[in-house]
Amino acid sequence: MPRISEIDLNSLPQPLLDALEERRRATGEPTWQKVMGHRPRQLGHILDLMGSFAEDSLLPKRMRELIVVSVSMANECSHCVGRHSTRLHDAGLPRSQLRVEPVRQETS
């Protein structure tokens, strides 16, 4: 259960709804955007920033997704690992090479 309530995305201004719909078509159903929607202006800026990373990247998509999954695994974020592992598969990494559970670090 999220610590911050999720909002009804339909309550957002139309330009933001349009941007979210475009992102939904490209990446799937919104998740974190339902929480970020409490701050519509910031959500718009984050969507622009993330879009610019995808459009103007110096790295190939597969490499970007490998980085995101690696960092997500290190941070034990199963949500991000799951979402981005799917994108890795779409970018050509065989499912047999995907380990979709975060690695738990031993603490001493």
Secondary structure, 3 states (H helix, E strand, C coil): CCCCCCCCHHHCCHHHHHHHHHHHHHHCCCCCHHHHCCCHHHHHHHHHHHHHHHHCCCCCHHHHHHHHHHHHHHCCCHHHHHHHHHHHHHCCCCHHHCCCCCCCCCCC
